[in-house]
Protein backbone atom coordinates (compact mmCIF):
# COMPACT_ATOMS: atom_id res chain seq x y z
CA UNK A 1 0.00 0.00 0.00
CA UNK A 2 2.78 2.42 0.83
CA UNK A 3 4.26 1.52 -2.57
CA UNK A 4 0.92 2.30 -4.22
CA UNK A 5 0.87 5.72 -2.60
CA UNK A 6 4.41 6.40 -3.72
CA UNK A 7 3.47 5.37 -7.25
CA UNK A 8 0.41 7.60 -7.07
CA UNK A 9 2.51 10.58 -6.11
CA UNK A 10 4.87 9.89 -8.97
CA UNK A 11 2.17 9.50 -11.58
CA UNK A 12 0.30 12.56 -10.40
CA UNK A 13 3.44 14.65 -10.69
CA UNK A 14 3.85 13.52 -14.29
CA UNK A 15 0.27 14.25 -15.32
CA UNK A 16 1.08 17.52 -17.08
CA UNK A 17 -0.59 16.92 -20.41
CA UNK A 18 -2.70 19.80 -21.70
CA UNK A 19 -1.03 22.15 -19.23
CA UNK A 20 -2.89 20.90 -16.14
CA UNK A 21 -1.54 19.34 -12.96
CA UNK A 22 -3.31 17.93 -9.91
CA UNK A 23 -3.61 20.17 -6.85
CA UNK A 24 -4.97 17.45 -4.61
CA UNK A 25 -6.13 13.87 -4.58
CA UNK A 26 -8.59 12.45 -2.07
CA UNK A 27 -9.23 8.72 -1.97
CA UNK A 28 -11.01 6.37 0.38
CA UNK A 29 -8.58 4.66 2.72
CA UNK A 30 -8.64 0.88 2.47
CA UNK A 31 -4.91 0.48 3.08
CA UNK A 32 -3.06 0.06 6.34
CA UNK A 33 -1.76 3.29 7.80
CA UNK A 34 0.67 3.60 10.66
CA UNK A 35 0.90 5.57 13.87
CA UNK A 36 4.42 6.96 14.04
CA UNK A 37 5.69 7.49 17.59
CA UNK A 38 8.35 9.91 18.77
CA UNK A 39 11.60 8.45 20.06
CA UNK A 40 10.77 9.24 23.70
CA UNK A 41 7.35 7.60 23.34
CA UNK A 42 8.91 4.48 21.83
CA UNK A 43 11.53 4.26 24.56
CA UNK A 44 8.86 4.70 27.23
CA UNK A 45 6.95 1.73 25.80
CA UNK A 46 10.13 -0.34 25.75
CA UNK A 47 11.00 0.55 29.34
CA UNK A 48 7.51 -0.51 30.44
CA UNK A 49 8.16 -3.93 28.84
CA UNK A 50 11.42 -4.55 30.69
CA UNK A 51 13.74 -3.59 27.83
CA UNK A 52 17.07 -1.94 28.65
CA UNK A 53 17.03 1.76 27.71
CA UNK A 54 18.94 4.83 28.96
CA UNK A 55 17.49 7.08 31.65
CA UNK A 56 15.93 10.17 30.10
CA UNK A 57 13.74 13.21 30.78
CA UNK A 58 11.67 15.27 28.33
CA UNK A 59 11.89 19.08 28.41
CA UNK A 60 9.75 21.69 26.69
CA UNK A 61 11.68 24.76 27.90
CA UNK A 62 15.34 25.62 28.57
CA UNK A 63 14.54 25.80 32.30
CA UNK A 64 13.17 22.25 32.20
CA UNK A 65 16.26 21.13 30.27
CA UNK A 66 18.57 22.52 32.97
CA UNK A 67 16.52 20.83 35.69
CA UNK A 68 16.58 17.54 33.75
CA UNK A 69 20.38 17.57 33.69
CA UNK A 70 20.49 18.05 37.47
CA UNK A 71 17.88 15.34 38.05
CA UNK A 72 19.67 12.78 35.86
CA UNK A 73 22.93 13.28 37.73
CA UNK A 74 24.98 12.09 34.73
CA UNK A 75 28.47 13.37 33.86
CA UNK A 76 27.68 13.30 30.15
CA UNK A 77 24.30 13.60 28.45
CA UNK A 78 22.76 13.36 24.99
CA UNK A 79 20.44 16.16 23.88
CA UNK A 80 17.99 15.10 21.16
CA UNK A 81 15.39 17.17 19.34
CA UNK A 82 12.13 15.23 19.16
CA UNK A 83 10.67 15.14 15.66
CA UNK A 84 9.20 12.26 13.68
CA UNK A 85 11.49 12.68 10.68
CA UNK A 86 14.88 10.99 10.48
CA UNK A 87 18.28 12.53 9.84
CA UNK A 88 18.25 14.70 12.98
CA UNK A 89 21.98 14.42 13.65
CA UNK A 90 22.80 16.16 10.35
CA UNK A 91 19.89 18.58 10.45
CA UNK A 92 20.02 22.38 10.69
CA UNK A 93 17.82 24.56 12.91
CA UNK A 94 16.28 27.88 11.91
CA UNK A 95 18.36 29.32 14.78
CA UNK A 96 21.51 28.38 12.83
CA UNK A 97 22.44 25.50 15.15
CA UNK A 98 23.66 22.41 13.32
CA UNK A 99 22.82 18.94 14.58
CA UNK A 100 19.63 17.82 16.33
CA UNK A 101 21.49 15.18 18.36
CA UNK A 102 24.30 16.46 20.56
CA UNK A 103 26.56 14.65 23.02
CA UNK A 104 27.33 17.13 25.80
CA UNK A 105 30.12 16.95 28.37
CA UNK A 106 29.97 20.63 29.37
CA UNK A 107 26.62 20.45 31.14
CA UNK A 108 26.53 24.24 31.58
CA UNK A 109 25.93 24.56 27.84
CA UNK A 110 22.59 22.74 28.01
CA UNK A 111 20.58 25.94 28.36
CA UNK A 112 22.16 27.65 25.37
CA UNK A 113 21.82 24.59 23.16
CA UNK A 114 18.23 23.87 24.18
CA UNK A 115 17.32 27.52 23.52
CA UNK A 116 18.58 27.05 19.96
CA UNK A 117 16.45 23.90 19.53
CA UNK A 118 13.13 24.46 21.30
CA UNK A 119 10.59 26.51 19.31
CA UNK A 120 12.89 26.52 16.28
CA UNK A 121 12.40 24.61 13.03
CA UNK A 122 14.67 21.67 12.27
CA UNK A 123 15.33 20.83 8.63
CA UNK A 124 16.61 17.37 7.68
CA UNK A 125 16.69 15.31 4.48
CA UNK A 126 13.30 13.86 5.47
CA UNK A 127 11.43 17.04 6.47
CA UNK A 128 9.58 19.58 4.28
CA UNK A 129 11.83 22.34 2.87
CA UNK A 130 11.07 24.70 5.76
CA UNK A 131 11.65 21.99 8.39
CA UNK A 132 9.42 21.12 11.35
CA UNK A 133 8.92 22.92 14.65
CA UNK A 134 10.66 21.35 17.65
CA UNK A 135 8.55 21.55 20.81
CA UNK A 136 10.35 18.97 22.94
CA UNK A 137 13.90 17.79 23.55
CA UNK A 138 15.02 14.59 25.19
CA UNK A 139 17.86 14.69 27.73
CA UNK A 140 19.32 11.21 28.21
CA UNK A 141 22.30 9.77 30.02
CA UNK A 142 25.23 9.15 27.66
CA UNK A 143 26.46 5.58 28.00
CA UNK A 144 29.91 4.29 27.16
CA UNK A 145 29.68 2.15 24.03
CA UNK A 146 31.88 -0.82 23.19
CA UNK A 147 30.05 -1.83 20.04
CA UNK A 148 27.03 -0.72 17.97
CA UNK A 149 24.70 -3.08 16.11
CA UNK A 150 21.37 -2.73 14.32
CA UNK A 151 18.16 -4.61 15.07
CA UNK A 152 14.62 -4.27 13.77
CA UNK A 153 11.42 -6.30 13.77
CA UNK A 154 9.08 -5.61 10.85
CA UNK A 155 5.86 -7.14 9.58
CA UNK A 156 6.64 -8.48 6.12
CA UNK A 157 3.65 -9.48 3.99
CA UNK A 158 5.86 -11.41 1.57
CA UNK A 159 7.00 -13.61 4.48
CA UNK A 160 3.47 -13.66 5.95
CA UNK A 161 4.70 -12.63 9.36
CA UNK A 162 7.36 -10.84 11.42
CA UNK A 163 10.95 -10.67 10.24
CA UNK A 164 14.02 -9.85 12.34
CA UNK A 165 16.45 -7.61 10.47
CA UNK A 166 19.94 -7.16 11.86
CA UNK A 167 23.48 -6.06 11.21
CA UNK A 168 26.58 -6.40 13.43
CA UNK A 169 27.47 -2.85 12.33
CA UNK A 170 24.95 -0.24 13.45
CA UNK A 171 23.86 3.31 12.52
CA UNK A 172 24.29 3.93 8.74
CA UNK A 173 23.87 0.29 7.78
CA UNK A 174 22.56 0.77 4.24
CA UNK A 175 25.27 3.24 3.30
CA UNK A 176 28.32 1.73 5.00
CA UNK A 177 27.69 -2.00 5.48
CA UNK A 178 24.78 -3.19 3.29
CA UNK A 179 26.39 -6.61 2.79
CA UNK A 180 26.21 -7.30 6.55
CA UNK A 181 22.41 -6.96 6.76
CA UNK A 182 20.59 -10.25 7.43
CA UNK A 183 16.94 -11.29 7.81
CA UNK A 184 15.41 -13.98 10.00
CA UNK A 185 11.68 -14.75 9.44
CA UNK A 186 9.62 -15.78 12.48
CA UNK A 187 6.77 -18.29 12.28
CA UNK A 188 3.87 -16.32 13.73
CA UNK A 189 2.34 -19.50 15.17
CA UNK A 190 5.54 -20.86 16.68
CA UNK A 191 6.79 -17.50 17.92
CA UNK A 192 10.37 -16.46 18.59
CA UNK A 193 12.17 -19.43 20.14
CA UNK A 194 15.25 -19.17 22.35
CA UNK A 195 17.20 -21.06 19.68
CA UNK A 196 16.35 -18.41 17.08
CA UNK A 197 16.97 -15.44 19.40
CA UNK A 198 20.37 -16.89 20.33
CA UNK A 199 21.21 -17.29 16.65
CA UNK A 200 20.27 -13.67 15.96
CA UNK A 201 22.37 -12.44 18.88
CA UNK A 202 25.28 -14.56 17.62
CA UNK A 203 24.85 -13.10 14.12
CA UNK A 204 25.05 -9.67 15.76
CA UNK A 205 28.41 -10.81 17.17
CA UNK A 206 27.42 -10.84 20.84
CA UNK A 207 29.39 -13.38 22.87
CA UNK A 208 29.24 -15.04 26.27
CA UNK A 209 26.91 -13.44 28.82
CA UNK A 210 26.26 -10.55 26.43
CA UNK A 211 24.87 -13.02 23.91
CA UNK A 212 22.45 -14.38 26.52
CA UNK A 213 21.35 -10.87 27.49
CA UNK A 214 20.99 -9.82 23.84
CA UNK A 215 18.80 -12.87 23.17
CA UNK A 216 16.60 -11.99 26.15
CA UNK A 217 16.28 -8.38 24.98
CA UNK A 218 15.39 -9.55 21.47
CA UNK A 219 12.66 -11.78 22.91
CA UNK A 220 11.25 -8.89 24.94
CA UNK A 221 11.30 -6.65 21.86
CA UNK A 222 9.41 -9.33 19.94
CA UNK A 223 6.88 -9.58 22.79
CA UNK A 224 6.43 -5.79 22.66
CA UNK A 225 6.05 -5.95 18.87
CA UNK A 226 3.09 -8.32 19.24
CA UNK A 227 1.46 -6.72 22.28
CA UNK A 228 1.27 -3.20 20.78
CA UNK A 229 0.32 -4.38 17.26
CA UNK A 230 3.47 -2.87 15.80
CA UNK A 231 4.38 -2.92 12.13
CA UNK A 232 7.95 -1.92 12.96
CA UNK A 233 10.23 -1.82 15.98
CA UNK A 234 13.63 -0.44 15.01
CA UNK A 235 16.62 -0.17 17.35
CA UNK A 236 19.56 1.76 15.97
CA UNK A 237 21.91 1.41 17.68
CA UNK A 238 21.46 -1.79 19.68
CA UNK A 239 24.65 -1.55 21.73
CA UNK A 240 27.02 -3.44 23.97
CA UNK A 241 28.62 -1.46 26.79
CA UNK A 242 32.15 -2.04 28.13
CA UNK A 243 30.71 -3.84 31.16
CA UNK A 244 28.77 -6.27 28.94
CA UNK A 245 25.28 -4.76 29.15
CA UNK A 246 23.02 -4.72 26.10
CA UNK A 247 21.05 -1.47 25.70
CA UNK A 248 18.65 0.02 23.14
CA UNK A 249 19.92 3.58 22.65
CA UNK A 250 17.48 4.78 20.01
CA UNK A 251 14.09 3.48 18.98
CA UNK A 252 11.40 3.92 16.36
CA UNK A 253 8.04 2.18 16.66
CA UNK A 254 5.13 2.24 14.21
CA UNK A 255 1.69 0.90 15.18
CA UNK A 256 -0.91 -0.58 12.82
CA UNK A 257 -3.87 1.81 12.53
CA UNK A 258 -6.26 -1.13 12.29
CA UNK A 259 -5.36 -1.95 15.90
CA UNK A 260 -6.46 1.43 17.23
CA UNK A 261 -9.45 -0.08 19.05
CA UNK A 262 -7.00 -2.26 21.03
CA UNK A 263 -4.34 0.40 21.56
CA UNK A 264 -6.35 3.47 22.56
CA UNK A 265 -3.81 4.57 25.17
CA UNK A 266 -0.98 4.53 22.63
CA UNK A 267 -3.00 6.27 19.91
CA UNK A 268 -3.91 9.02 22.38
CA UNK A 269 -0.22 10.01 22.21
CA UNK A 270 -0.35 10.73 18.45
CA UNK A 271 1.39 13.97 17.48
CA UNK A 272 -0.14 15.57 14.38
CA UNK A 273 1.86 18.81 14.56
CA UNK A 274 4.14 17.60 11.76
CA UNK A 275 1.26 16.47 9.53
CA UNK A 276 -0.51 18.59 6.90
CA UNK A 277 -3.75 19.80 8.61
CA UNK A 278 -5.69 18.76 5.49
CA UNK A 279 -4.43 15.20 5.90
CA UNK A 280 -5.39 15.22 9.59
CA UNK A 281 -8.90 16.45 8.78
CA UNK A 282 -9.35 13.90 5.98
CA UNK A 283 -8.24 11.05 8.27
CA UNK A 284 -11.17 11.84 10.58
CA UNK A 285 -13.45 10.64 7.78
CA UNK A 286 -11.29 7.63 6.85
CA UNK A 287 -9.93 9.44 3.79
CA UNK A 288 -6.39 10.03 2.61
CA UNK A 289 -5.50 13.50 1.33
CA UNK A 290 -2.44 14.17 -0.82
CA UNK A 291 -1.68 17.87 -1.27
CA UNK A 292 0.12 18.94 -4.44
CA UNK A 293 0.77 22.16 -6.35
CA UNK A 294 -1.39 21.90 -9.48
CA UNK A 295 -4.85 23.18 -10.41
CA UNK A 296 -7.07 20.06 -10.58
CA UNK A 297 -8.64 18.13 -7.73
CA UNK A 298 -9.44 14.42 -7.84
CA UNK A 299 -11.90 12.57 -5.60
CA UNK A 300 -11.59 8.82 -6.10
CA UNK A 301 -12.24 5.49 -4.42
CA UNK A 302 -8.85 3.81 -4.08
CA UNK A 303 -5.25 4.55 -5.06
CA UNK A 304 -5.43 2.50 -8.28
CA UNK A 305 -8.38 4.50 -9.61
CA UNK A 306 -6.55 7.68 -8.59
CA UNK A 307 -3.51 6.72 -10.68
CA UNK A 308 -5.65 5.78 -13.69
CA UNK A 309 -7.80 8.90 -13.48
CA UNK A 310 -4.91 11.33 -13.25
CA UNK A 311 -3.02 9.48 -15.99
CA UNK A 312 -6.01 9.97 -18.31
CA UNK A 313 -6.11 13.67 -17.41
C-alpha positions as a printed NumPy array, in Angstrom:
array([[  0.   ,   0.   ,   0.   ],
       [  2.783,   2.423,   0.825],
       [  4.259,   1.518,  -2.569],
       [  0.919,   2.297,  -4.224],
       [  0.869,   5.721,  -2.604],
       [  4.405,   6.397,  -3.722],
       [  3.468,   5.375,  -7.251],
       [  0.409,   7.595,  -7.072],
       [  2.509,  10.582,  -6.111],
       [  4.872,   9.892,  -8.972],
       [  2.171,   9.5  , -11.581],
       [  0.301,  12.563, -10.4  ],
       [  3.44 ,  14.648, -10.688],
       [  3.847,  13.516, -14.29 ],
       [  0.267,  14.254, -15.318],
       [  1.085,  17.518, -17.076],
       [ -0.588,  16.916, -20.413],
       [ -2.696,  19.802, -21.705],
       [ -1.035,  22.146, -19.226],
       [ -2.885,  20.895, -16.143],
       [ -1.535,  19.342, -12.961],
       [ -3.311,  17.932,  -9.907],
       [ -3.606,  20.165,  -6.853],
       [ -4.969,  17.455,  -4.61 ],
       [ -6.129,  13.875,  -4.58 ],
       [ -8.587,  12.447,  -2.067],
       [ -9.228,   8.719,  -1.97 ],
       [-11.009,   6.366,   0.38 ],
       [ -8.58 ,   4.664,   2.723],
       [ -8.641,   0.878,   2.468],
       [ -4.912,   0.481,   3.077],
       [ -3.059,   0.059,   6.343],
       [ -1.764,   3.287,   7.805],
       [  0.668,   3.597,  10.665],
       [  0.895,   5.574,  13.873],
       [  4.423,   6.963,  14.037],
       [  5.694,   7.492,  17.585],
       [  8.352,   9.907,  18.767],
       [ 11.598,   8.449,  20.063],
       [ 10.768,   9.236,  23.697],
       [  7.351,   7.597,  23.34 ],
       [  8.914,   4.483,  21.827],
       [ 11.532,   4.262,  24.564],
       [  8.861,   4.698,  27.234],
       [  6.954,   1.731,  25.799],
       [ 10.126,  -0.341,  25.755],
       [ 11.004,   0.547,  29.338],
       [  7.512,  -0.514,  30.437],
       [  8.16 ,  -3.929,  28.837],
       [ 11.421,  -4.553,  30.688],
       [ 13.735,  -3.592,  27.831],
       [ 17.072,  -1.944,  28.646],
       [ 17.03 ,   1.76 ,  27.712],
       [ 18.937,   4.827,  28.964],
       [ 17.493,   7.079,  31.651],
       [ 15.929,  10.173,  30.098],
       [ 13.745,  13.21 ,  30.781],
       [ 11.671,  15.269,  28.331],
       [ 11.891,  19.076,  28.41 ],
       [  9.754,  21.688,  26.688],
       [ 11.676,  24.762,  27.897],
       [ 15.341,  25.62 ,  28.566],
       [ 14.538,  25.798,  32.299],
       [ 13.172,  22.248,  32.201],
       [ 16.264,  21.129,  30.275],
       [ 18.572,  22.518,  32.974],
       [ 16.523,  20.829,  35.691],
       [ 16.576,  17.542,  33.751],
       [ 20.385,  17.566,  33.694],
       [ 20.488,  18.048,  37.466],
       [ 17.879,  15.338,  38.053],
       [ 19.665,  12.784,  35.864],
       [ 22.934,  13.285,  37.732],
       [ 24.981,  12.092,  34.73 ],
       [ 28.466,  13.366,  33.863],
       [ 27.682,  13.305,  30.151],
       [ 24.298,  13.602,  28.447],
       [ 22.765,  13.363,  24.995],
       [ 20.44 ,  16.162,  23.876],
       [ 17.986,  15.098,  21.161],
       [ 15.389,  17.171,  19.339],
       [ 12.127,  15.227,  19.165],
       [ 10.673,  15.136,  15.657],
       [  9.204,  12.259,  13.677],
       [ 11.493,  12.68 ,  10.677],
       [ 14.883,  10.995,  10.478],
       [ 18.281,  12.53 ,   9.84 ],
       [ 18.246,  14.705,  12.976],
       [ 21.981,  14.423,  13.649],
       [ 22.799,  16.155,  10.353],
       [ 19.885,  18.582,  10.448],
       [ 20.018,  22.381,  10.69 ],
       [ 17.817,  24.564,  12.909],
       [ 16.28 ,  27.884,  11.909],
       [ 18.359,  29.318,  14.776],
       [ 21.506,  28.381,  12.834],
       [ 22.442,  25.496,  15.151],
       [ 23.663,  22.408,  13.324],
       [ 22.815,  18.937,  14.583],
       [ 19.628,  17.817,  16.329],
       [ 21.485,  15.18 ,  18.356],
       [ 24.305,  16.464,  20.563],
       [ 26.565,  14.65 ,  23.023],
       [ 27.327,  17.132,  25.805],
       [ 30.118,  16.946,  28.369],
       [ 29.969,  20.635,  29.365],
       [ 26.62 ,  20.451,  31.144],
       [ 26.527,  24.237,  31.585],
       [ 25.928,  24.558,  27.838],
       [ 22.592,  22.739,  28.014],
       [ 20.581,  25.937,  28.358],
       [ 22.161,  27.653,  25.369],
       [ 21.815,  24.586,  23.162],
       [ 18.226,  23.87 ,  24.178],
       [ 17.316,  27.521,  23.519],
       [ 18.575,  27.051,  19.962],
       [ 16.455,  23.899,  19.531],
       [ 13.135,  24.458,  21.297],
       [ 10.59 ,  26.513,  19.311],
       [ 12.894,  26.521,  16.28 ],
       [ 12.401,  24.612,  13.033],
       [ 14.67 ,  21.674,  12.267],
       [ 15.328,  20.83 ,   8.632],
       [ 16.614,  17.371,   7.679],
       [ 16.69 ,  15.314,   4.484],
       [ 13.296,  13.864,   5.465],
       [ 11.426,  17.039,   6.473],
       [  9.582,  19.576,   4.279],
       [ 11.831,  22.343,   2.866],
       [ 11.071,  24.698,   5.763],
       [ 11.649,  21.986,   8.394],
       [  9.419,  21.123,  11.353],
       [  8.924,  22.921,  14.651],
       [ 10.659,  21.352,  17.651],
       [  8.545,  21.552,  20.809],
       [ 10.345,  18.972,  22.937],
       [ 13.896,  17.794,  23.553],
       [ 15.022,  14.589,  25.193],
       [ 17.858,  14.693,  27.728],
       [ 19.318,  11.21 ,  28.205],
       [ 22.301,   9.77 ,  30.016],
       [ 25.227,   9.146,  27.663],
       [ 26.456,   5.576,  28.002],
       [ 29.914,   4.293,  27.156],
       [ 29.683,   2.147,  24.028],
       [ 31.88 ,  -0.816,  23.19 ],
       [ 30.049,  -1.825,  20.042],
       [ 27.027,  -0.718,  17.97 ],
       [ 24.705,  -3.077,  16.109],
       [ 21.367,  -2.728,  14.321],
       [ 18.158,  -4.609,  15.073],
       [ 14.619,  -4.273,  13.77 ],
       [ 11.423,  -6.304,  13.773],
       [  9.084,  -5.61 ,  10.854],
       [  5.861,  -7.135,   9.582],
       [  6.64 ,  -8.482,   6.119],
       [  3.647,  -9.477,   3.99 ],
       [  5.863, -11.407,   1.568],
       [  6.997, -13.607,   4.482],
       [  3.47 , -13.66 ,   5.954],
       [  4.698, -12.628,   9.364],
       [  7.36 , -10.842,  11.424],
       [ 10.954, -10.668,  10.235],
       [ 14.016,  -9.848,  12.34 ],
       [ 16.445,  -7.612,  10.469],
       [ 19.944,  -7.156,  11.857],
       [ 23.477,  -6.059,  11.211],
       [ 26.584,  -6.399,  13.426],
       [ 27.467,  -2.851,  12.33 ],
       [ 24.945,  -0.238,  13.446],
       [ 23.863,   3.311,  12.522],
       [ 24.289,   3.925,   8.742],
       [ 23.866,   0.286,   7.785],
       [ 22.559,   0.769,   4.242],
       [ 25.274,   3.236,   3.296],
       [ 28.316,   1.729,   4.998],
       [ 27.692,  -2.001,   5.476],
       [ 24.785,  -3.193,   3.294],
       [ 26.388,  -6.611,   2.79 ],
       [ 26.207,  -7.304,   6.55 ],
       [ 22.405,  -6.959,   6.764],
       [ 20.589, -10.246,   7.426],
       [ 16.944, -11.293,   7.811],
       [ 15.407, -13.983,  10.001],
       [ 11.676, -14.754,   9.44 ],
       [  9.623, -15.783,  12.48 ],
       [  6.775, -18.287,  12.279],
       [  3.867, -16.317,  13.728],
       [  2.335, -19.501,  15.172],
       [  5.544, -20.859,  16.676],
       [  6.788, -17.503,  17.918],
       [ 10.37 , -16.459,  18.589],
       [ 12.166, -19.425,  20.136],
       [ 15.252, -19.167,  22.348],
       [ 17.202, -21.058,  19.675],
       [ 16.35 , -18.406,  17.079],
       [ 16.967, -15.436,  19.405],
       [ 20.366, -16.889,  20.332],
       [ 21.207, -17.291,  16.655],
       [ 20.27 , -13.673,  15.956],
       [ 22.367, -12.44 ,  18.884],
       [ 25.278, -14.561,  17.62 ],
       [ 24.852, -13.099,  14.123],
       [ 25.046,  -9.667,  15.764],
       [ 28.415, -10.809,  17.175],
       [ 27.425, -10.84 ,  20.835],
       [ 29.395, -13.378,  22.869],
       [ 29.238, -15.035,  26.275],
       [ 26.915, -13.439,  28.821],
       [ 26.261, -10.549,  26.432],
       [ 24.867, -13.02 ,  23.908],
       [ 22.451, -14.378,  26.521],
       [ 21.347, -10.87 ,  27.485],
       [ 20.992,  -9.821,  23.84 ],
       [ 18.797, -12.873,  23.171],
       [ 16.601, -11.986,  26.149],
       [ 16.279,  -8.383,  24.979],
       [ 15.389,  -9.55 ,  21.467],
       [ 12.659, -11.782,  22.906],
       [ 11.255,  -8.886,  24.939],
       [ 11.297,  -6.655,  21.864],
       [  9.405,  -9.326,  19.941],
       [  6.882,  -9.58 ,  22.789],
       [  6.432,  -5.795,  22.665],
       [  6.053,  -5.951,  18.869],
       [  3.09 ,  -8.318,  19.242],
       [  1.464,  -6.72 ,  22.281],
       [  1.266,  -3.2  ,  20.783],
       [  0.319,  -4.377,  17.262],
       [  3.475,  -2.868,  15.805],
       [  4.383,  -2.924,  12.135],
       [  7.95 ,  -1.918,  12.957],
       [ 10.231,  -1.823,  15.98 ],
       [ 13.627,  -0.443,  15.009],
       [ 16.618,  -0.167,  17.353],
       [ 19.561,   1.764,  15.97 ],
       [ 21.913,   1.406,  17.683],
       [ 21.46 ,  -1.791,  19.683],
       [ 24.65 ,  -1.545,  21.726],
       [ 27.02 ,  -3.443,  23.972],
       [ 28.616,  -1.459,  26.792],
       [ 32.154,  -2.039,  28.125],
       [ 30.712,  -3.845,  31.16 ],
       [ 28.77 ,  -6.275,  28.939],
       [ 25.281,  -4.761,  29.151],
       [ 23.019,  -4.723,  26.1  ],
       [ 21.046,  -1.474,  25.696],
       [ 18.654,   0.016,  23.141],
       [ 19.923,   3.579,  22.654],
       [ 17.477,   4.777,  20.009],
       [ 14.085,   3.48 ,  18.979],
       [ 11.404,   3.923,  16.361],
       [  8.038,   2.182,  16.664],
       [  5.126,   2.235,  14.21 ],
       [  1.691,   0.899,  15.184],
       [ -0.91 ,  -0.581,  12.822],
       [ -3.872,   1.807,  12.532],
       [ -6.261,  -1.133,  12.293],
       [ -5.358,  -1.947,  15.9  ],
       [ -6.464,   1.428,  17.232],
       [ -9.452,  -0.083,  19.047],
       [ -7.003,  -2.257,  21.033],
       [ -4.336,   0.4  ,  21.56 ],
       [ -6.349,   3.471,  22.561],
       [ -3.811,   4.568,  25.174],
       [ -0.985,   4.535,  22.633],
       [ -3.001,   6.273,  19.906],
       [ -3.911,   9.023,  22.383],
       [ -0.221,  10.01 ,  22.206],
       [ -0.352,  10.73 ,  18.452],
       [  1.391,  13.975,  17.483],
       [ -0.143,  15.574,  14.382],
       [  1.861,  18.808,  14.565],
       [  4.145,  17.604,  11.755],
       [  1.262,  16.473,   9.534],
       [ -0.507,  18.587,   6.904],
       [ -3.747,  19.804,   8.606],
       [ -5.688,  18.76 ,   5.49 ],
       [ -4.427,  15.196,   5.901],
       [ -5.387,  15.215,   9.586],
       [ -8.901,  16.445,   8.782],
       [ -9.348,  13.899,   5.98 ],
       [ -8.243,  11.055,   8.266],
       [-11.171,  11.841,  10.58 ],
       [-13.448,  10.644,   7.776],
       [-11.292,   7.632,   6.85 ],
       [ -9.934,   9.44 ,   3.795],
       [ -6.392,  10.034,   2.611],
       [ -5.495,  13.503,   1.332],
       [ -2.438,  14.169,  -0.819],
       [ -1.679,  17.867,  -1.266],
       [  0.118,  18.94 ,  -4.443],
       [  0.774,  22.161,  -6.351],
       [ -1.391,  21.903,  -9.481],
       [ -4.85 ,  23.184, -10.412],
       [ -7.066,  20.063, -10.578],
       [ -8.64 ,  18.127,  -7.726],
       [ -9.444,  14.418,  -7.844],
       [-11.898,  12.571,  -5.601],
       [-11.594,   8.818,  -6.102],
       [-12.243,   5.489,  -4.422],
       [ -8.847,   3.811,  -4.075],
       [ -5.254,   4.549,  -5.064],
       [ -5.433,   2.497,  -8.277],
       [ -8.38 ,   4.496,  -9.61 ],
       [ -6.553,   7.678,  -8.59 ],
       [ -3.513,   6.721, -10.678],
       [ -5.645,   5.778, -13.688],
       [ -7.804,   8.9  , -13.485],
       [ -4.909,  11.328, -13.251],
       [ -3.025,   9.481, -15.986],
       [ -6.008,   9.974, -18.306],
       [ -6.111,  13.671, -17.409]])
